[in-house]
Amino acid sequence: MSILSTVQRAIHQHGLWITALLTVAVFFGLFVVGDASKVVSSLLAVDLWRVSVVFLLATISYAVRFLKWEYYLRHLDINIPLKTSLIVFFSGLMMVVTPGKAGEVWKAWFLRDLRDIPVSQTASVVGAERVTDLVALSAFAFLGLLIYQRSSVVLIGVVLLFLFAISLLQWRTFCLRVLGWLETLPIVGSYATELEEFYENTYTLFQVRPLSIAFLISLVAWGLEGVALWVVLSGFSTEATLLAALFVFGLGSVIGAASLLPGGLAAAEASMVGMLVVLGYTQTIAVSATVIIRVGTLWYGAILGTFVFVVYRFVRNQAQVTSLSN
């Protein structure tokens, strides 16, 4: 067995633990960069109410993003009970520590198991969620780059790539021709019906109206997490501005997603700390604020999602035991 296959199997079986260990390593590195003793003192000096506000805003952000999930499902005429929708969406948060949050496509399989809805119908919803999230975060980052007069070449390239992909998806004739060609391939051809259904749903979700509504919802949701960073920074400096917080959070999140590392670890933290230092914050403050916001937005979501899923499984198993005993 090759080393590569061994590593891939380890990530597949122990991905969450590997990500957790990577997080410890990243945070350890941040503590070293910011002077561990000063960072610890800085974290202990943060007002408890500010930390509470971070978790509150993150929770509201998840609730707003749930509205987008529901909007997309209803736009595709996928009607499921609200309780089921909540369980699927919030359980999916435990996948935020996957590269680019791509693991959230698991929600499509979970929904299939719960309601027998084909994955080809709902996978497009997860994809549309991720794209509109990244476009909204890019908007915050791009605005900051313009105001602070930083180079925006890379970010413009990312945005143009997304816009090109969305435009290509709307070129229906071309896409259907590509799907027709795929049908002739030996293995892929057997999934022709599923691929066509996936494309039709994706085409629908990326039309102007649903795309615009989802983008606005994403702006509100991720804006709340940017506000959370501002609340933290305000505890360290009276000169902290909301625009700077939105800029740093947006840019860090985009870079983290583009890195394809689990949860954007290392890439997101490094970019956030780096930009905060560039904006005039000390390394200690930059590291402390980054640690708080990453715990409050990334790992809180993963823990919340895991908790919801575990509770659901426990309640379902108890109900099955009771049913069998009767």
N, C-alpha and C positions, 0 to 999 in steps of 0.2 A: 504493500500500500504506500503511495507517494506521500510526501510531507504535506503537499497541498490538499490532498483528499482528507488527510488526518485533521488538518486545521479546519477545513470546511465542515467535517462531521462534528468537531468540537463546538464550533460556532452554532451549528444547527441544534445540537443537544443541550448546550449550556450557554446559549447566547446571552441570557439575562445576567448570569453570573459573570461572564466575561466582560459585559458592559459595566457591571457594578465595579469590578476590579479595575477596569480602565478609568472609571470615574474617580476612584480612590487615587490612582496614579496621577491623573490630571490635577485633582485638587491638591495633592501633595506637591506637585510641581508649582502650582499657583502660590501655595503657602511659602515655598522656598523663594520664589521670585519676589513676593511682597514682603519678605522678612516674617517668618512664621510667628514670632512672638508679637510683633506689631499687628499682624492680621488677626490673631486670636483676640488681642485686646480690643481691636476695632470691632470685631464681631460681637463681643460681649457688651460693648457700649451701645449697640444699636437698640433703639426703643422696641420693646416687645410689640407694641401696637403697630409699628411699621411692618414687622414680619407678618403679623396677623392680616394686615391689609394686603400684603403680597399674595397670601393664600386665598383670601376672599376674592381678589380681582381675578386670580387664575381660575377659581371656581366659576365665577360669572362668565369668564371667557369661554370655558368649556360649554356652559349653558347656551351661549350665543352661537357657538359652533354647532351645537346640537340642532339649533334652528335651521342652519344651512343643510345639515344632513336630512332633516325632515322635509325641507323645501325641495331638495333634489329628489327624494323618494316620491313625493306627491306629484312632482313635475313629470315623473316617469310612470305615474299611475300605479305605483307600488304601495298598496295600502296595508299597513300592519298595525296591530294594536300599539298604542303609545308606550305601554309598559315594555313590550318587546323591543321597540325601537330604542328606548332609554337603555335597556340592558345591553343591547348590541353596541350602541355608540360608546357608552362609558366603559364597557369591557375592552373596547378597542384601544382605549388610552394606554393600556399596558404595553402596547406596541410602539409607543412614541420613542423608545430607545433603540429602534431598528434604523438602519441607514436610510436617511431621508423620510423616515416614518413610513417607508414602503410596506412594512409589516402590517399596517392597518388594513390592508386588503383582506386580512384574516376576517374582518367583519362580514365580508361577502360570503365566506364559507360558513361562518357562525349563523348568519341569517338563513342560509340554505338549510342547515341542520334544524333550525327552529321552525321555519315556515315553508320549507321546501321551495324556496325561490331560487331559480338558477343563478349561479355565480355570474354568468354572462350579463345578467340584467343589472346587478348591483356593483360589480367591480368598477364600472365606469363612474359610479358615484364617488367611490373612494379616490379614484384618479382625479376627478374634477375638484374634490376637496383639496387635494394636495396642490394642484396647479393654482387655484385661486388663493390659497394660503401664501404661496411663494410670490405671487404677483403683488399681493397686498403688502407683504414684508419688503419686497423690492421697492415699492412706492415710498415707504418710510425711509428706507436706506437712500434712495435716489434723491429725495427731498433734502435730506441731511447733507449729502455730497455736494449738492448745488449750493446750499447756504454756507457750508463750511469750506467751499471751494477746494474740494479734494478730487482726485482723479476718479472719474466714473466710467471709464472705458470698459472694465470687466463687467460691471453691473449692467451697463447698457447692452453689452453682448448677451448676458443671461436673459434680460427682458426681451430683446429682439428674438432670441431663440425660442422663447415661449410663445411670443406673438406669431412667429413663423409657423410653429407647430399647430397652434390653434387655427390659423388661416388654412393650413394644409388639410386639417380635419374637416373644414367646411367646404373644401373642394370635393364635392360629393362624387362627381364623375370619375375623377382620378382615383379616389379611395376605393370605390366599388370595382374599378378595373384591377387595382392591386389585389383586392380580396378575391376577385375572379381568378387571378393568376395563382394565388395561394391555394385555391381549391384543387389545382392540378398537382400539387406537391404530394408525395406519398403519405407522409405522417400528418402534416399540417392540414391537409385536405379533409381528414376525418373530423376536424373541428370547425369546418366551414360555417355551419349554422350558428355555432356559438360565437365565432369571430364576427359574423355579420350582425348578430344581435348586439354584441358589445360595441361595434362601430356605430350602429344606429342610435344607441343610447348616448354614446359619447358625442355624436353629431348634435343630438337634441340638447344636451347639457351645455354645449359650448356655443349655442346661438346667442345673439346679442343680449336679449332680455334676461335669461337665466344666468348668463355669465356676469352681467352687470349687477344683478341682485346678489349673487353669491360673493362677488368682489366687495361690495359694500358691507355685507355681513362680516367678511373676513377682516376688513379694515377695523370694524368695531371690536371684534374679538381680539385680534392681535394688538390693537391700540391699547386695550385694557392691560395687557401684559407689559407694554411699553410704559404705561402709567405706573405700573408696579415698580419698574426699575427707577423711575423718577422719584417715587416715594422713598425708596431706599437711598438714592443719591442725596435727596434733600436732608436726610439724617446726618450726612457727612459734610455737606456744604450748602450754605445758603444761596450759592450762585447756581445751583443745579437748575436746569431748564427742562421742560417737558419735551421740547424739540430734540434736544441732545439725547435724551433717554430713548425716544422713539427711533432716532437715527442709529444709535449704538445697538439697540435691541434688534432692529430690523436687519442691519448689516450683518451682525453676528449670526443671526438665525439663517440668513441666506447663505452665508459662507459655510455654516455648519451643515446645511442641507446639501450644498454643492460638493462638500468633501466626501459624501457617501459613507462617512464614519458612523457607527452606532450612536444615535442621538446627537450627531454632530459634535461629539466629544473631542476636546482638544482644539479643533478648528474654531468652534463657536466661542469657547472661553478665551482663546488667544486673541481673536479679533476684537472681542468686547474689551478685554483688558488693554489691548494696544490702542484702540480708539479713545478709550477713557483717558489714557495717559497723554495721548496727542491733544486731547481737549483741555488738558491742564490739571487733571486729577493725579494725585500721587499714586505710586504703584500699590501701596497698602490699601488705599480707598478703592482703587480700580479692582483689585483682587477680591476684596471683601464684598463689594457690591455684586460682582459677577458670581461669586459663590452663592450668595443669598438668592439671587434671581434664578440661577440655574436649578438650585434645589427646589425653589418655589414654583417653577414652571415646568421643568422637565421631570424630575424625580417624583414630585408630588402627583403629577398626572399618571405616571407609571404605577405608583402605589395605589392611587385611587382606582385606576382601571383594574388592577389585580384584586383589590378588595371587592369591587362590584362583582367580578366574575366568580371569585371564590364563594361569596355569599349566595349568588345565584345557583352555583353547583350544589352547595350545601342544602339549600332550601329544596331544590329539585330532588336530590337524593333522599331527603327526609320524607318528601311527599310520596316517592316511589316505595319506600319502606313501609309507610303507613298504608298505602294502597294494597301492597302484598299481604300485609298482616290482617287486613280486613277481608 
